[in-house]
């Protein structure tokens, strides 16, 4: 009855997370590899995140403008778009793009290293592969996704400004003032903090799937694919929990 693959997989991931916290903050620290992974995870994701953020803000503005115009509420478009992007759309869309690009990359990279026995060779040579391969990547994804989300939000809001000016004239100062007047710290801080958990989920799932990938080339593909699927599902679950918690704390 309880011999469920889902429960077994969940338990294995929980054990993997426990091992991360046991070994992640003990010397020796792989500082150089950590900064390299920040470059790979963060800097090389900028183009995709930027393009996605721009399209998100532009489409949201152009789609909402006709409806808002029917009610004579066009002046509320910056406020509505700002709240939508900063509270939900920005973090979620960025995290999903991040999971698709980085989660699959980590799963495939570590999976290929497992298949070619490079991880086994590191263990034999006395190097701790978990600290070098897993800890650095999980910390990098945890720290880089919030920064990428802030960037995507800013680009999305600028795209909204461009979209508004396609059918009218609004100054950047007025547009910015309308957004800021509708925002509070209760809108910004929970949305920002939950991206740390999104980044951690993407990193830990990608590393787990790759680190324990099955032998053979098919195992590498399965690791990359399942890393994207599981991390994307976790992002939605964490977002649901974040909404419930912020509601209980009175932030909604």
Secondary structure, DSSP 8 states (H G I E B T S, - for coil): ----HHHHHHHHHHHHHHHHHHHTTSSS--HHHHHHHHHHHTGGGHHHHHHHHHHHHHHHHHHHHHHHHHTT-GGGHHHHHHHHIIIIIHHHHHHHHHIIIIIHHHHHHHHHHHHTTHHHHHHHTT--HIIIIIIHHHHHHHHHHHHHHHHHHHHHHHHHHHHHTTSS---HHHHHHHHHHT--HHHHHHHHHHHHHHHHHHHHHHHHHHHT--SSHHHHHHHHHHHHHHHHHHHHHHHHHHHHHHHHTT--
